[in-house]
Amino acid sequence: ETGVTQTPRHLVMGMTNKKSLKCEQHLGHNAMYWYKQSAKKPLELMFVYSLEERVENNSVPSRFSPECPNSSHLFLHLHTLQPEDSALYLCASSQGRGGRAYEQFFGPGTRLTVL
Amino acid sequence: GESVGLHLPTLSVQEGDNSIINCAYSNSASDYFIWYKQESGKGPQFIIDIRSNMDKRQGQRVTVLLNKTVKHLSLQIAATQPGDSAVYFCAESKAGGGADGLTFGKGTHLIIQP
C-alpha cells in the first residue's frame, strides 16, 4: 500500500445529504491534495494544502469544502451535491519544499455516487 | 489552456514485447514530469519521474524520455508482462512549484495480449 488511506471507499448519497471524505497519510509529508477522477476525463486537481494551509483552489464549487486539521489528515466535506459530481475522489500527499515538485502518493480513492 | 495529453487512448502489445506510451505537453514552464500506472479499483501508482534538466531516466524495466524541444514525454516498458496491464498517465508540474498539484493527461490503456 502507498501509505495513504481513504475512507469510505464507496459512498452513495442523495443530493440533500451532507457527508465527509477522509484521507490520512502516514508518510511524514507536508502537502496534501484532493483530485477528482471522472470517467473519460483526466484527473482534475481540486485543492492543495501545504503545511496545513490551502495554497490552491481550482475554481471548485462551494458545495465541496476541504479541511486540513494537521499535516496527516485531510477531509472533503460534501453538501447538496449534484449527480454530475459522481466520480472517484483521490487524495494524495507529497513533500513540498524548496520550490521543487516531488512525486505524489495516492490513496485508493472514494467512489462517490450522487443520486 | 495548458494541457497534457496522450496520443493513443488504447495500446495493445504482445506479452514480452516492448511498449512505448507517448505524451505531449504544452506548458513550456513545466519542469517536472511523472508517469503513473492505475489499475482497476486502485489509485494511481508512481512509476518514474524526470526533471527538465535531464532527457532520459531509467528504472527497473522502464525508461522515461523527455524532449523539451517538441514538448514530448514517453514511457518505455521493456518485456511487458500481464501485470503491466493498466491505464498509464503522464503528469506535469510547473517550475517553482513546491507543493503544486499535478496536471494530468487523459491516460493510455495498455493491454497485454498473451
Boltz contact constraints between the chains, C-beta under 6 A:
constraints:
  - contact:
      token1: [A, 31]
      token2: [B, 99]
      max_distance: 6.0
  - contact:
      token1: [A, 33]
      token2: [B, 101]
      max_distance: 6.0
  - contact:
      token1: [A, 42]
      token2: [B, 104]
      max_distance: 6.0
  - contact:
      token1: [A, 42]
      token2: [B, 105]
      max_distance: 6.0
  - contact:
      token1: [A, 42]
      token2: [B, 106]
      max_distance: 6.0
  - contact:
      token1: [A, 43]
      token2: [B, 104]
      max_distance: 6.0
  - contact:
      token1: [A, 45]
      token2: [B, 101]
      max_distance: 6.0
  - contact:
      token1: [A, 48]
      token2: [B, 101]
      max_distance: 6.0
  - contact:
      token1: [A, 50]
      token2: [B, 99]
      max_distance: 6.0
  - contact:
      token1: [A, 56]
      token2: [B, 101]
      max_distance: 6.0
  - contact:
      token1: [A, 90]
      token2: [B, 43]
      max_distance: 6.0
  - contact:
      token1: [A, 96]
      token2: [B, 98]
      max_distance: 6.0
  - contact:
      token1: [A, 96]
      token2: [B, 99]
      max_distance: 6.0
  - contact:
      token1: [A, 99]
      token2: [B, 96]
      max_distance: 6.0
  - contact:
      token1: [A, 99]
      token2: [B, 98]
      max_distance: 6.0
  - contact:
      token1: [A, 101]
      token2: [B, 32]
      max_distance: 6.0
  - contact:
      token1: [A, 101]
      token2: [B, 93]
      max_distance: 6.0
  - contact:
      token1: [A, 101]
      token2: [B, 97]
      max_distance: 6.0
  - contact:
      token1: [A, 101]
      token2: [B, 100]
      max_distance: 6.0
  - contact:
      token1: [A, 103]
      token2: [B, 34]
      max_distance: 6.0
  - contact:
      token1: [A, 103]
      token2: [B, 46]
      max_distance: 6.0
  - contact:
      token1: [A, 103]
      token2: [B, 49]
      max_distance: 6.0
  - contact:
      token1: [A, 106]
      token2: [B, 43]
      max_distance: 6.0
  - contact:
      token1: [A, 106]
      token2: [B, 44]
      max_distance: 6.0
  - contact:
      token1: [A, 107]
      token2: [B, 43]
      max_distance: 6.0
  - contact:
      token1: [A, 108]
      token2: [B, 42]
      max_distance: 6.0
  - contact:
      token1: [A, 108]
      token2: [B, 43]
      max_distance: 6.0
  - contact:
      token1: [A, 109]
      token2: [B, 43]
      max_distance: 6.0
